[in-house]
């Protein structure tokens, strides 16, 4: 019995030793870097180098990923515009543009190198900011020149921008000029354009109304009277001409004004029976800047801490009280 048990232990020991030797052989093969059949200091150095290379590659990958993330965030924050951006179908010039010097953030950022401007969204309005040293790249024209800071698009020409400071005076001038050309083309003998502004004032005068019921005096009611009047500011244009057969004029700034279109129709189709006409043109219908857009422009200017003695909103609102009275004779 004892011999059998001893034999069993011997066999078990041999098996364990064989398994250990096998494991040792496999381990040596795994870590034997120089194929000399044994695990020594050279192999340790090789393993450390392999592990180091692997860790370095991992660290490089993390750094590269972090760098790409930073660049992506910088592009989103700085929104640079490049020359090839102008050819992209999704790029549109904003109605309001800002011409500015190249700022430090865009000049020093690696993602903005070669940029010609940048986009921004302020006060609910999309704005294209153009670096002054790259202004010619955009292929735009400017009134009165390119030395101003803020411009708004000409309502009849998407590639022409008008200085915001001159916008409303410019629009007044071009519409008066267009009415002169209309008179000339239609063969008028006389025309006059009068610029008028409706002024509203609220007086402190109170009008009272007493109501009587039978023998009783009843009650009294009062209200503040609103007094409206038109103030003639200027006879903007007037001219006598020899007259001729009508030619249909090309309308630009007043192309959507119904009263001007009707005048042209009557003259072109009325013949000798059409002798004179008078129309009143409300300037806000063709000013190019709506009051809602003007409020957003003011928000942009306020956000950029631009100070002035007027607001775009007030000017746009005043346009609703301004008229061009047009008298024409044939």
Buried (B, 14 or more C-beta within 10 A) or exposed (E): EEEEEEEEEEEEEEEEEEEEEEEEEEEBEEBBBEEEEEBEEEBEEBBEEEEEEEEEEEEEEEEEEEEEEEEEEBEEEBBBBBEEBBEEEEEEBBBBBBBBEBEEEBEEBEBBEEBBBBBBEBBEBBBBBBBEEBBEBBEBEBBEEBEBBBBBBBBBEEEBBBBBBBBBEBBBEBBBBBBBEBBBBBBBBBBBBBBBBBEEEEEEEEEEEEEEEEEEEEEEEEEEEEEEEEEEEEEBBEEEEEBEEBEEBEBBBBEEBEBBEEBBEEBBEEEEEBEEBEBEBBBBEBBBBEBEBBBBBBBBBEEBEEEEEEBBBEBBBBBBBBBBBBBBBB
